[in-house]
Amino acid sequence: MPFFNRLTSTSTLAAAMAHRVGAELVPVHVKTTGIARWKVFVGHPLAKGISVEATTSSINRELERQILE
């Protein structure tokens, strides 16, 4: 899978499990804002009903976005 325009080995486990049970994947990340202080960001659900590979690619793109932020 591409990650920051480089091919990487990416696990498809999260996408495969969500696909198997019909669950939505919702991106969440936590940012440290100070000593014992955090801010939680919850994104929009990733597209549902697409292939495991396409979902894994969506996960990678979301992770890229979070890192750049």
mmCIF file as Biopython writes it, N, C-alpha, C and O atoms, coordinates in Angstrom:
data_model
#
loop_
_atom_site.group_PDB
_atom_site.id
_atom_site.type_symbol
_atom_site.label_atom_id
_atom_site.label_alt_id
_atom_site.label_comp_id
_atom_site.label_asym_id
_atom_site.label_entity_id
_atom_site.label_seq_id
_atom_site.pdbx_PDB_ins_code
_atom_site.Cartn_x
_atom_site.Cartn_y
_atom_site.Cartn_z
_atom_site.occupancy
_atom_site.B_iso_or_equiv
_atom_site.auth_seq_id
_atom_site.auth_asym_id
_atom_site.pdbx_PDB_model_num
ATOM 1   N N  . MET A ? 1  ? 0.830   -1.181 0.000  1.0 0.0 1  A 1 
ATOM 2   C CA . MET A ? 1  ? 0.000   0.000  0.000  1.0 0.0 1  A 1 
ATOM 3   C C  . MET A ? 1  ? 0.878   1.249  0.000  1.0 0.0 1  A 1 
ATOM 4   O O  . MET A ? 1  ? 1.929   1.271  0.641  1.0 0.0 1  A 1 
ATOM 5   N N  . PRO A ? 2  ? 0.453   2.279  -0.711 1.0 0.0 2  A 1 
ATOM 6   C CA . PRO A ? 2  ? 1.196   3.537  -0.652 1.0 0.0 2  A 1 
ATOM 7   C C  . PRO A ? 2  ? 1.002   4.237  0.700  1.0 0.0 2  A 1 
ATOM 8   O O  . PRO A ? 2  ? -0.096  4.247  1.257  1.0 0.0 2  A 1 
ATOM 9   N N  . PHE A ? 3  ? 2.075   4.810  1.204  1.0 0.0 3  A 1 
ATOM 10  C CA . PHE A ? 3  ? 2.045   5.600  2.438  1.0 0.0 3  A 1 
ATOM 11  C C  . PHE A ? 3  ? 3.069   6.697  2.264  1.0 0.0 3  A 1 
ATOM 12  O O  . PHE A ? 3  ? 4.266   6.422  2.181  1.0 0.0 3  A 1 
ATOM 13  N N  . PHE A ? 4  ? 2.616   7.941  2.209  1.0 0.0 4  A 1 
ATOM 14  C CA . PHE A ? 4  ? 3.483   9.078  1.903  1.0 0.0 4  A 1 
ATOM 15  C C  . PHE A ? 4  ? 4.249   8.832  0.608  1.0 0.0 4  A 1 
ATOM 16  O O  . PHE A ? 4  ? 5.457   9.060  0.532  1.0 0.0 4  A 1 
ATOM 17  N N  . ASN A ? 5  ? 3.529   8.366  -0.402 1.0 0.0 5  A 1 
ATOM 18  C CA . ASN A ? 5  ? 4.057   8.129  -1.753 1.0 0.0 5  A 1 
ATOM 19  C C  . ASN A ? 5  ? 5.164   7.075  -1.815 1.0 0.0 5  A 1 
ATOM 20  O O  . ASN A ? 5  ? 5.975   7.087  -2.741 1.0 0.0 5  A 1 
ATOM 21  N N  . ARG A ? 6  ? 5.204   6.186  -0.861 1.0 0.0 6  A 1 
ATOM 22  C CA . ARG A ? 6  ? 6.136   5.059  -0.884 1.0 0.0 6  A 1 
ATOM 23  C C  . ARG A ? 6  ? 5.348   3.783  -0.641 1.0 0.0 6  A 1 
ATOM 24  O O  . ARG A ? 6  ? 4.384   3.779  0.125  1.0 0.0 6  A 1 
ATOM 25  N N  . LEU A ? 7  ? 5.754   2.710  -1.285 1.0 0.0 7  A 1 
ATOM 26  C CA . LEU A ? 7  ? 5.093   1.440  -1.043 1.0 0.0 7  A 1 
ATOM 27  C C  . LEU A ? 7  ? 5.524   0.905  0.317  1.0 0.0 7  A 1 
ATOM 28  O O  . LEU A ? 7  ? 6.714   0.864  0.628  1.0 0.0 7  A 1 
ATOM 29  N N  . THR A ? 8  ? 4.549   0.498  1.121  1.0 0.0 8  A 1 
ATOM 30  C CA . THR A ? 8  ? 4.831   -0.029 2.452  1.0 0.0 8  A 1 
ATOM 31  C C  . THR A ? 8  ? 4.050   -1.316 2.668  1.0 0.0 8  A 1 
ATOM 32  O O  . THR A ? 8  ? 3.063   -1.588 1.986  1.0 0.0 8  A 1 
ATOM 33  N N  . SER A ? 9  ? 4.506   -2.082 3.613  1.0 0.0 9  A 1 
ATOM 34  C CA . SER A ? 9  ? 3.787   -3.276 4.019  1.0 0.0 9  A 1 
ATOM 35  C C  . SER A ? 9  ? 2.776   -2.848 5.074  1.0 0.0 9  A 1 
ATOM 36  O O  . SER A ? 9  ? 3.150   -2.403 6.159  1.0 0.0 9  A 1 
ATOM 37  N N  . THR A ? 10 ? 1.500   -2.984 4.751  1.0 0.0 10 A 1 
ATOM 38  C CA . THR A ? 10 ? 0.439   -2.521 5.640  1.0 0.0 10 A 1 
ATOM 39  C C  . THR A ? 10 ? -0.500  -3.684 5.941  1.0 0.0 10 A 1 
ATOM 40  O O  . THR A ? 10 ? -0.940  -4.384 5.029  1.0 0.0 10 A 1 
ATOM 41  N N  . SER A ? 11 ? -0.801  -3.885 7.201  1.0 0.0 11 A 1 
ATOM 42  C CA . SER A ? 11 ? -1.723  -4.945 7.590  1.0 0.0 11 A 1 
ATOM 43  C C  . SER A ? 11 ? -3.146  -4.592 7.141  1.0 0.0 11 A 1 
ATOM 44  O O  . SER A ? 11 ? -3.583  -3.446 7.256  1.0 0.0 11 A 1 
ATOM 45  N N  . THR A ? 12 ? -3.841  -5.579 6.639  1.0 0.0 12 A 1 
ATOM 46  C CA . THR A ? 12 ? -5.245  -5.393 6.241  1.0 0.0 12 A 1 
ATOM 47  C C  . THR A ? 12 ? -6.203  -5.877 7.332  1.0 0.0 12 A 1 
ATOM 48  O O  . THR A ? 12 ? -7.410  -5.954 7.100  1.0 0.0 12 A 1 
ATOM 49  N N  . LEU A ? 13 ? -5.686  -6.202 8.510  1.0 0.0 13 A 1 
ATOM 50  C CA . LEU A ? 13 ? -6.493  -6.802 9.564  1.0 0.0 13 A 1 
ATOM 51  C C  . LEU A ? 13 ? -7.686  -5.931 9.969  1.0 0.0 13 A 1 
ATOM 52  O O  . LEU A ? 13 ? -8.807  -6.434 10.040 1.0 0.0 13 A 1 
ATOM 53  N N  . ALA A ? 14 ? -7.475  -4.655 10.231 1.0 0.0 14 A 1 
ATOM 54  C CA . ALA A ? 14 ? -8.585  -3.787 10.665 1.0 0.0 14 A 1 
ATOM 55  C C  . ALA A ? 14 ? -9.672  -3.739 9.600  1.0 0.0 14 A 1 
ATOM 56  O O  . ALA A ? 14 ? -10.858 -3.846 9.912  1.0 0.0 14 A 1 
ATOM 57  N N  . ALA A ? 15 ? -9.274  -3.580 8.354  1.0 0.0 15 A 1 
ATOM 58  C CA . ALA A ? 15 ? -10.249 -3.521 7.263  1.0 0.0 15 A 1 
ATOM 59  C C  . ALA A ? 15 ? -10.958 -4.859 7.084  1.0 0.0 15 A 1 
ATOM 60  O O  . ALA A ? 15 ? -12.169 -4.894 6.864  1.0 0.0 15 A 1 
ATOM 61  N N  . ALA A ? 16 ? -10.220 -5.949 7.176  1.0 0.0 16 A 1 
ATOM 62  C CA . ALA A ? 16 ? -10.818 -7.274 6.998  1.0 0.0 16 A 1 
ATOM 63  C C  . ALA A ? 16 ? -11.825 -7.582 8.097  1.0 0.0 16 A 1 
ATOM 64  O O  . ALA A ? 16 ? -12.894 -8.127 7.824  1.0 0.0 16 A 1 
ATOM 65  N N  . MET A ? 17 ? -11.492 -7.237 9.337  1.0 0.0 17 A 1 
ATOM 66  C CA . MET A ? 17 ? -12.416 -7.481 10.446 1.0 0.0 17 A 1 
ATOM 67  C C  . MET A ? 17 ? -13.683 -6.635 10.302 1.0 0.0 17 A 1 
ATOM 68  O O  . MET A ? 17 ? -14.791 -7.132 10.508 1.0 0.0 17 A 1 
ATOM 69  N N  . ALA A ? 18 ? -13.518 -5.358 9.949  1.0 0.0 18 A 1 
ATOM 70  C CA . ALA A ? 18 ? -14.681 -4.490 9.768  1.0 0.0 18 A 1 
ATOM 71  C C  . ALA A ? 18 ? -15.543 -4.988 8.616  1.0 0.0 18 A 1 
ATOM 72  O O  . ALA A ? 18 ? -16.771 -4.981 8.707  1.0 0.0 18 A 1 
ATOM 73  N N  . HIS A ? 19 ? -14.906 -5.419 7.538  1.0 0.0 19 A 1 
ATOM 74  C CA . HIS A ? 19 ? -15.625 -5.922 6.371  1.0 0.0 19 A 1 
ATOM 75  C C  . HIS A ? 19 ? -16.402 -7.185 6.731  1.0 0.0 19 A 1 
ATOM 76  O O  . HIS A ? 19 ? -17.545 -7.357 6.307  1.0 0.0 19 A 1 
ATOM 77  N N  . ARG A ? 20 ? -15.790 -8.054 7.501  1.0 0.0 20 A 1 
ATOM 78  C CA . ARG A ? 20 ? -16.416 -9.332 7.865  1.0 0.0 20 A 1 
ATOM 79  C C  . ARG A ? 20 ? -17.692 -9.141 8.680  1.0 0.0 20 A 1 
ATOM 80  O O  . ARG A ? 20 ? -18.679 -9.843 8.460  1.0 0.0 20 A 1 
ATOM 81  N N  . VAL A ? 21 ? -17.675 -8.200 9.615  1.0 0.0 21 A 1 
ATOM 82  C CA . VAL A ? 21 ? -18.839 -8.029 10.490 1.0 0.0 21 A 1 
ATOM 83  C C  . VAL A ? 21 ? -19.723 -6.844 10.095 1.0 0.0 21 A 1 
ATOM 84  O O  . VAL A ? 21 ? -20.747 -6.595 10.731 1.0 0.0 21 A 1 
ATOM 85  N N  . GLY A ? 22 ? -19.331 -6.120 9.057  1.0 0.0 22 A 1 
ATOM 86  C CA . GLY A ? 22 ? -20.131 -4.991 8.596  1.0 0.0 22 A 1 
ATOM 87  C C  . GLY A ? 22 ? -20.022 -3.752 9.472  1.0 0.0 22 A 1 
ATOM 88  O O  . GLY A ? 22 ? -20.927 -2.917 9.491  1.0 0.0 22 A 1 
ATOM 89  N N  . ALA A ? 23 ? -18.921 -3.634 10.194 1.0 0.0 23 A 1 
ATOM 90  C CA . ALA A ? 23 ? -18.727 -2.494 11.093 1.0 0.0 23 A 1 
ATOM 91  C C  . ALA A ? 23 ? -18.135 -1.301 10.351 1.0 0.0 23 A 1 
ATOM 92  O O  . ALA A ? 23 ? -17.482 -1.449 9.318  1.0 0.0 23 A 1 
ATOM 93  N N  . GLU A ? 24 ? -18.382 -0.120 10.903 1.0 0.0 24 A 1 
ATOM 94  C CA . GLU A ? 24 ? -17.767 1.083  10.360 1.0 0.0 24 A 1 
ATOM 95  C C  . GLU A ? 24 ? -16.439 1.323  11.078 1.0 0.0 24 A 1 
ATOM 96  O O  . GLU A ? 24 ? -16.292 1.030  12.264 1.0 0.0 24 A 1 
ATOM 97  N N  . LEU A ? 25 ? -15.493 1.855  10.337 1.0 0.0 25 A 1 
ATOM 98  C CA . LEU A ? 25 ? -14.222 2.258  10.926 1.0 0.0 25 A 1 
ATOM 99  C C  . LEU A ? 25 ? -14.244 3.774  11.084 1.0 0.0 25 A 1 
ATOM 100 O O  . LEU A ? 25 ? -14.461 4.510  10.121 1.0 0.0 25 A 1 
ATOM 101 N N  . VAL A ? 26 ? -14.017 4.223  12.305 1.0 0.0 26 A 1 
ATOM 102 C CA . VAL A ? 26 ? -14.034 5.653  12.588 1.0 0.0 26 A 1 
ATOM 103 C C  . VAL A ? 26 ? -12.639 6.057  13.049 1.0 0.0 26 A 1 
ATOM 104 O O  . VAL A ? 26 ? -12.142 5.540  14.049 1.0 0.0 26 A 1 
ATOM 105 N N  . PRO A ? 27 ? -11.999 6.985  12.320 1.0 0.0 27 A 1 
ATOM 106 C CA . PRO A ? 27 ? -10.660 7.412  12.728 1.0 0.0 27 A 1 
ATOM 107 C C  . PRO A ? 27 ? -10.699 8.267  14.001 1.0 0.0 27 A 1 
ATOM 108 O O  . PRO A ? 27 ? -11.492 9.201  14.116 1.0 0.0 27 A 1 
ATOM 109 N N  . VAL A ? 28 ? -9.836  7.927  14.938 1.0 0.0 28 A 1 
ATOM 110 C CA . VAL A ? 28 ? -9.729  8.654  16.198 1.0 0.0 28 A 1 
ATOM 111 C C  . VAL A ? 28 ? -8.251  8.842  16.492 1.0 0.0 28 A 1 
ATOM 112 O O  . VAL A ? 28 ? -7.458  7.914  16.332 1.0 0.0 28 A 1 
ATOM 113 N N  . HIS A ? 29 ? -7.876  10.051 16.924 1.0 0.0 29 A 1 
ATOM 114 C CA . HIS A ? 29 ? -6.507  10.234 17.399 1.0 0.0 29 A 1 
ATOM 115 C C  . HIS A ? 29 ? -6.506  11.212 18.570 1.0 0.0 29 A 1 
ATOM 116 O O  . HIS A ? 29 ? -7.410  12.032 18.729 1.0 0.0 29 A 1 
ATOM 117 N N  . VAL A ? 30 ? -5.463  11.094 19.378 1.0 0.0 30 A 1 
ATOM 118 C CA . VAL A ? 30 ? -5.348  11.889 20.594 1.0 0.0 30 A 1 
ATOM 119 C C  . VAL A ? 30 ? -4.080  12.729 20.499 1.0 0.0 30 A 1 
ATOM 120 O O  . VAL A ? 30 ? -3.011  12.234 20.142 1.0 0.0 30 A 1 
ATOM 121 N N  . LYS A ? 31 ? -4.224  14.008 20.826 1.0 0.0 31 A 1 
ATOM 122 C CA . LYS A ? 31 ? -3.086  14.926 20.804 1.0 0.0 31 A 1 
ATOM 123 C C  . LYS A ? 31 ? -2.817  15.398 22.226 1.0 0.0 31 A 1 
ATOM 124 O O  . LYS A ? 31 ? -3.743  15.778 22.942 1.0 0.0 31 A 1 
ATOM 125 N N  . THR A ? 32 ? -1.563  15.377 22.636 1.0 0.0 32 A 1 
ATOM 126 C CA . THR A ? 32 ? -1.188  15.895 23.947 1.0 0.0 32 A 1 
ATOM 127 C C  . THR A ? 32 ? -1.148  17.415 23.854 1.0 0.0 32 A 1 
ATOM 128 O O  . THR A ? 32 ? -0.487  17.969 22.977 1.0 0.0 32 A 1 
ATOM 129 N N  . THR A ? 33 ? -1.861  18.094 24.765 1.0 0.0 33 A 1 
ATOM 130 C CA . THR A ? 33 ? -1.893  19.561 24.751 1.0 0.0 33 A 1 
ATOM 131 C C  . THR A ? 33 ? -1.174  20.174 25.946 1.0 0.0 33 A 1 
ATOM 132 O O  . THR A ? 33 ? -1.002  21.391 26.010 1.0 0.0 33 A 1 
ATOM 133 N N  . GLY A ? 34 ? -0.756  19.343 26.887 1.0 0.0 34 A 1 
ATOM 134 C CA . GLY A ? 34 ? -0.056  19.825 28.069 1.0 0.0 34 A 1 
ATOM 135 C C  . GLY A ? 34 ? 0.175   18.672 29.022 1.0 0.0 34 A 1 
ATOM 136 O O  . GLY A ? 34 ? -0.078  17.513 28.691 1.0 0.0 34 A 1 
ATOM 137 N N  . ILE A ? 35 ? 0.652   18.999 30.195 1.0 0.0 35 A 1 
ATOM 138 C CA . ILE A ? 35 ? 0.889   17.968 31.192 1.0 0.0 35 A 1 
ATOM 139 C C  . ILE A ? 35 ? -0.466  17.416 31.633 1.0 0.0 35 A 1 
ATOM 140 O O  . ILE A ? 35 ? -1.318  18.154 32.130 1.0 0.0 35 A 1 
ATOM 141 N N  . ALA A ? 36 ? -0.649  16.129 31.446 1.0 0.0 36 A 1 
ATOM 142 C CA . ALA A ? 36 ? -1.894  15.431 31.790 1.0 0.0 36 A 1 
ATOM 143 C C  . ALA A ? 36 ? -3.119  16.051 31.101 1.0 0.0 36 A 1 
ATOM 144 O O  . ALA A ? 36 ? -4.218  16.056 31.656 1.0 0.0 36 A 1 
ATOM 145 N N  . ARG A ? 37 ? -2.913  16.571 29.885 1.0 0.0 37 A 1 
ATOM 146 C CA . ARG A ? 37 ? -4.018  17.149 29.106 1.0 0.0 37 A 1 
ATOM 147 C C  . ARG A ? 37 ? -3.942  16.631 27.675 1.0 0.0 37 A 1 
ATOM 148 O O  . ARG A ? 37 ? -2.884  16.624 27.045 1.0 0.0 37 A 1 
ATOM 149 N N  . TRP A ? 38 ? -5.097  16.201 27.189 1.0 0.0 38 A 1 
ATOM 150 C CA . TRP A ? 38 ? -5.165  15.659 25.839 1.0 0.0 38 A 1 
ATOM 151 C C  . TRP A ? 38 ? -6.412  16.172 25.150 1.0 0.0 38 A 1 
ATOM 152 O O  . TRP A ? 38 ? -7.374  16.573 25.804 1.0 0.0 38 A 1 
ATOM 153 N N  . LYS A ? 39 ? -6.392  16.159 23.836 1.0 0.0 39 A 1 
ATOM 154 C CA . LYS A ? 39 ? -7.556  16.493 23.035 1.0 0.0 39 A 1 
ATOM 155 C C  . LYS A ? 39 ? -7.825  15.304 22.118 1.0 0.0 39 A 1 
ATOM 156 O O  . LYS A ? 39 ? -6.916  14.818 21.446 1.0 0.0 39 A 1 
ATOM 157 N N  . VAL A ? 40 ? -9.060  14.839 22.090 1.0 0.0 40 A 1 
ATOM 158 C CA . VAL A ? 40 ? -9.440  13.681 21.283 1.0 0.0 40 A 1 
ATOM 159 C C  . VAL A ? 40 ? -10.146 14.178 20.027 1.0 0.0 40 A 1 
ATOM 160 O O  . VAL A ? 40 ? -11.066 14.993 20.105 1.0 0.0 40 A 1 
ATOM 161 N N  . PHE A ? 41 ? -9.712  13.686 18.875 1.0 0.0 41 A 1 
ATOM 162 C CA . PHE A ? 41 ? -10.312 14.029 17.600 1.0 0.0 41 A 1 
ATOM 163 C C  . PHE A ? 41 ? -10.986 12.790 17.020 1.0 0.0 41 A 1 
ATOM 164 O O  . PHE A ? 41 ? -10.362 11.737 16.896 1.0 0.0 41 A 1 
ATOM 165 N N  . VAL A ? 42 ? -12.248 12.920 16.671 1.0 0.0 42 A 1 
ATOM 166 C CA . VAL A ? 42 ? -13.004 11.826 16.082 1.0 0.0 42 A 1 
ATOM 167 C C  . VAL A ? 42 ? -13.417 12.257 14.677 1.0 0.0 42 A 1 
ATOM 168 O O  . VAL A ? 42 ? -14.084 13.277 14.501 1.0 0.0 42 A 1 
ATOM 169 N N  . GLY A ? 43 ? -13.015 11.471 13.682 1.0 0.0 43 A 1 
ATOM 170 C CA . GLY A ? 43 ? -13.313 11.802 12.297 1.0 0.0 43 A 1 
ATOM 171 C C  . GLY A ? 43 ? -14.608 11.173 11.820 1.0 0.0 43 A 1 
ATOM 172 O O  . GLY A ? 43 ? -15.326 10.525 12.581 1.0 0.0 43 A 1 
ATOM 173 N N  . HIS A ? 44 ? -14.886 11.377 10.555 1.0 0.0 44 A 1 
ATOM 174 C CA . HIS A ? 44 ? -16.054 10.777 9.925  1.0 0.0 44 A 1 
ATOM 175 C C  . HIS A ? 44 ? -15.747 9.314  9.604  1.0 0.0 44 A 1 
ATOM 176 O O  . HIS A ? 44 ? -14.598 8.973  9.325  1.0 0.0 44 A 1 
ATOM 177 N N  . PRO A ? 45 ? -16.751 8.458  9.642  1.0 0.0 45 A 1 
ATOM 178 C CA . PRO A ? 45 ? -16.525 7.043  9.303  1.0 0.0 45 A 1 
ATOM 179 C C  . PRO A ? 45 ? -15.940 6.903  7.891  1.0 0.0 45 A 1 
ATOM 180 O O  . PRO A ? 45 ? -16.286 7.659  6.983  1.0 0.0 45 A 1 
ATOM 181 N N  . LEU A ? 46 ? -15.057 5.931  7.730  1.0 0.0 46 A 1 
ATOM 182 C CA . LEU A ? 46 ? -14.507 5.643  6.410  1.0 0.0 46 A 1 
ATOM 183 C C  . LEU A ? 46 ? -15.574 4.955  5.569  1.0 0.0 46 A 1 
ATOM 184 O O  . LEU A ? 46 ? -16.529 4.390  6.104  1.0 0.0 46 A 1 
ATOM 185 N N  . ALA A ? 47 ? -15.410 5.006  4.266  1.0 0.0 47 A 1 
ATOM 186 C CA . ALA A ? 47 ? -16.386 4.411  3.349  1.0 0.0 47 A 1 
ATOM 187 C C  . ALA A ? 47 ? -16.596 2.945  3.693  1.0 0.0 47 A 1 
ATOM 188 O O  . ALA A ? 47 ? -15.648 2.215  3.984  1.0 0.0 47 A 1 
ATOM 189 N N  . LYS A ? 48 ? -17.843 2.534  3.654  1.0 0.0 48 A 1 
ATOM 190 C CA . LYS A ? 48 ? -18.214 1.163  4.011  1.0 0.0 48 A 1 
ATOM 191 C C  . LYS A ? 48 ? -18.634 0.424  2.741  1.0 0.0 48 A 1 
ATOM 192 O O  . LYS A ? 48 ? -19.184 1.031  1.821  1.0 0.0 48 A 1 
ATOM 193 N N  . GLY A ? 49 ? -18.380 -0.864 2.689  1.0 0.0 49 A 1 
ATOM 194 C CA . GLY A ? 49 ? -18.834 -1.665 1.562  1.0 0.0 49 A 1 
ATOM 195 C C  . GLY A ? 49 ? -17.861 -1.721 0.396  1.0 0.0 49 A 1 
ATOM 196 O O  . GLY A ? 49 ? -18.175 -2.291 -0.649 1.0 0.0 49 A 1 
ATOM 197 N N  . ILE A ? 50 ? -16.682 -1.133 0.568  1.0 0.0 50 A 1 
ATOM 198 C CA . ILE A ? 50 ? -15.669 -1.241 -0.475 1.0 0.0 50 A 1 
ATOM 199 C C  . ILE A ? 50 ? -14.741 -2.399 -0.132 1.0 0.0 50 A 1 
ATOM 200 O O  . ILE A ? 50 ? -14.887 -3.015 0.924  1.0 0.0 50 A 1 
ATOM 201 N N  . SER A ? 51 ? -13.809 -2.696 -0.990 1.0 0.0 51 A 1 
ATOM 202 C CA . SER A ? 51 ? -12.926 -3.847 -0.776 1.0 0.0 51 A 1 
ATOM 203 C C  . SER A ? 51 ? -12.019 -3.636 0.436  1.0 0.0 51 A 1 
ATOM 204 O O  . SER A ? 51 ? -11.819 -2.510 0.893  1.0 0.0 51 A 1 
ATOM 205 N N  . VAL A ? 52 ? -11.483 -4.726 0.938  1.0 0.0 52 A 1 
ATOM 206 C CA . VAL A ? 52 ? -10.545 -4.674 2.065  1.0 0.0 52 A 1 
ATOM 207 C C  . VAL A ? 52 ? -9.325  -3.837 1.681  1.0 0.0 52 A 1 
ATOM 208 O O  . VAL A ? 52 ? -8.825  -3.053 2.489  1.0 0.0 52 A 1 
ATOM 209 N N  . GLU A ? 53 ? -8.853  -4.003 0.461  1.0 0.0 53 A 1 
ATOM 210 C CA . GLU A ? 53 ? -7.674  -3.248 0.007  1.0 0.0 53 A 1 
ATOM 211 C C  . GLU A ? 53 ? -7.979  -1.756 -0.061 1.0 0.0 53 A 1 
ATOM 212 O O  . GLU A ? 53 ? -7.155  -0.939 0.350  1.0 0.0 53 A 1 
ATOM 213 N N  . ALA A ? 54 ? -9.151  -1.392 -0.573 1.0 0.0 54 A 1 
ATOM 214 C CA . ALA A ? 54 ? -9.524  0.026  -0.660 1.0 0.0 54 A 1 
ATOM 215 C C  . ALA A ? 54 ? -9.701  0.627  0.733  1.0 0.0 54 A 1 
ATOM 216 O O  . ALA A ? 54 ? -9.333  1.779  0.964  1.0 0.0 54 A 1 
ATOM 217 N N  . THR A ? 55 ? -10.259 -0.141 1.655  1.0 0.0 55 A 1 
ATOM 218 C CA . THR A ? 55 ? -10.417 0.341  3.025  1.0 0.0 55 A 1 
ATOM 219 C C  . THR A ? 55 ? -9.060  0.533  3.685  1.0 0.0 55 A 1 
ATOM 220 O O  . THR A ? 55 ? -8.850  1.520  4.390  1.0 0.0 55 A 1 
ATOM 221 N N  . THR A ? 56 ? -8.141  -0.396 3.466  1.0 0.0 56 A 1 
ATOM 222 C CA . THR A ? 56 ? -6.788  -0.266 4.017  1.0 0.0 56 A 1 
ATOM 223 C C  . THR A ? 56 ? -6.107  0.973  3.460  1.0 0.0 56 A 1 
ATOM 224 O O  . THR A ? 56 ? -5.409  1.680  4.187  1.0 0.0 56 A 1 
ATOM 225 N N  . SER A ? 57 ? -6.302  1.235  2.192  1.0 0.0 57 A 1 
ATOM 226 C CA . SER A ? 57 ? -5.738  2.442  1.576  1.0 0.0 57 A 1 
ATOM 227 C C  . SER A ? 57 ? -6.341  3.695  2.216  1.0 0.0 57 A 1 
ATOM 228 O O  . SER A ? 57 ? -5.632  4.674  2.444  1.0 0.0 57 A 1 
ATOM 229 N N  . SER A ? 58 ? -7.644  3.669  2.507  1.0 0.0 58 A 1 
ATOM 230 C CA . SER A ? 58 ? -8.299  4.799  3.182  1.0 0.0 58 A 1 
ATOM 231 C C  . SER A ? 58 ? -7.727  5.016  4.573  1.0 0.0 58 A 1 
ATOM 232 O O  . SER A ? 58 ? -7.544  6.154  5.005  1.0 0.0 58 A 1 
ATOM 233 N N  . ILE A ? 59 ? -7.445  3.926  5.270  1.0 0.0 59 A 1 
ATOM 234 C CA . ILE A ? 59 ? -6.834  4.017  6.602  1.0 0.0 59 A 1 
ATOM 235 C C  . ILE A ? 59 ? -5.468  4.683  6.499  1.0 0.0 59 A 1 
ATOM 236 O O  . ILE A ? 59 ? -5.139  5.557  7.301  1.0 0.0 59 A 1 
ATOM 237 N N  . ASN A ? 60 ? -4.675  4.276  5.517  1.0 0.0 60 A 1 
ATOM 238 C CA . ASN A ? 60 ? -3.349  4.877  5.336  1.0 0.0 60 A 1 
ATOM 239 C C  . ASN A ? 60 ? -3.456  6.366  5.031  1.0 0.0 60 A 1 
ATOM 240 O O  . ASN A ? 60 ? -2.690  7.163  5.573  1.0 0.0 60 A 1 
ATOM 241 N N  . ARG A ? 61 ? -4.399  6.753  4.168  1.0 0.0 61 A 1 
ATOM 242 C CA . ARG A ? 61 ? -4.566  8.177  3.843  1.0 0.0 61 A 1 
ATOM 243 C C  . ARG A ? 61 ? -4.977  8.979  5.072  1.0 0.0 61 A 1 
ATOM 244 O O  . ARG A ? 61 ? -4.507  10.099 5.269  1.0 0.0 61 A 1 
ATOM 245 N N  . GLU A ? 62 ? -5.852  8.413  5.898  1.0 0.0 62 A 1 
ATOM 246 C CA . GLU A ? 62 ? -6.267  9.093  7.122  1.0 0.0 62 A 1 
ATOM 247 C C  . GLU A ? 62 ? -5.089  9.228  8.082  1.0 0.0 62 A 1 
ATOM 248 O O  . GLU A ? 62 ? -4.927  10.274 8.711  1.0 0.0 62 A 1 
ATOM 249 N N  . LEU A ? 63 ? -4.277  8.205  8.202  1.0 0.0 63 A 1 
ATOM 250 C CA . LEU A ? 63 ? -3.096  8.267  9.061  1.0 0.0 63 A 1 
ATOM 251 C C  . LEU A ? 63 ? -2.115  9.323  8.557  1.0 0.0 63 A 1 
ATOM 252 O O  . LEU A ? 63 ? -1.528  10.052 9.357  1.0 0.0 63 A 1 
ATOM 253 N N  . GLU A ? 64 ? -1.933  9.413  7.252  1.0 0.0 64 A 1 
ATOM 254 C CA . GLU A ? 64 ? -1.081  10.465 6.670  1.0 0.0 64 A 1 
ATOM 255 C C  . GLU A ? 64 ? -1.596  11.842 7.067  1.0 0.0 64 A 1 
ATOM 256 O O  . GLU A ? 64 ? -0.821  12.710 7.469  1.0 0.0 64 A 1 
ATOM 257 N N  . ARG A ? 65 ? -2.921  12.040 6.952  1.0 0.0 65 A 1 
ATOM 258 C CA . ARG A ? 65 ? -3.522  13.320 7.285  1.0 0.0 65 A 1 
ATOM 259 C C  . ARG A ? 65 ? -3.287  13.684 8.747  1.0 0.0 65 A 1 
ATOM 260 O O  . ARG A ? 65 ? -2.969  14.829 9.070  1.0 0.0 65 A 1 
ATOM 261 N N  . GLN A ? 66 ? -3.449  12.690 9.634  1.0 0.0 66 A 1 
ATOM 262 C CA . GLN A ? 66 ? -3.246  12.924 11.049 1.0 0.0 66 A 1 
ATOM 263 C C  . GLN A ? 66 ? -1.792  13.277 11.349 1.0 0.0 66 A 1 
ATOM 264 O O  . GLN A ? 66 ? -1.528  14.159 12.166 1.0 0.0 66 A 1 
ATOM 265 N N  . ILE A ? 67 ? -0.862  12.612 10.709 1.0 0.0 67 A 1 
ATOM 266 C CA . ILE A ? 67 ? 0.562   12.889 10.938 1.0 0.0 67 A 1 
ATOM 267 C C  . ILE A ? 67 ? 0.912   14.294 10.462 1.0 0.0 67 A 1 
ATOM 268 O O  . ILE A ? 67 ? 1.635   15.021 11.142 1.0 0.0 67 A 1 
ATOM 269 N N  . LEU A ? 68 ? 0.398   14.677 9.290  1.0 0.0 68 A 1 
ATOM 270 C CA . LEU A ? 68 ? 0.701   16.009 8.751  1.0 0.0 68 A 1 
ATOM 271 C C  . LEU A ? 68 ? 0.087   17.118 9.591  1.0 0.0 68 A 1 
ATOM 272 O O  . LEU A ? 68 ? 0.614   18.229 9.653  1.0 0.0 68 A 1 
ATOM 273 N N  . GLU A ? 69 ? -1.029  16.808 10.236 1.0 0.0 69 A 1 
ATOM 274 C CA . GLU A ? 69 ? -1.687  17.792 11.083 1.0 0.0 69 A 1 
ATOM 275 C C  . GLU A ? 69 ? -0.838  18.086 12.309 1.0 0.0 69 A 1 
ATOM 276 O O  . GLU A ? 69 ? -1.227  18.896 13.150 1.0 0.0 69 A 1 
#
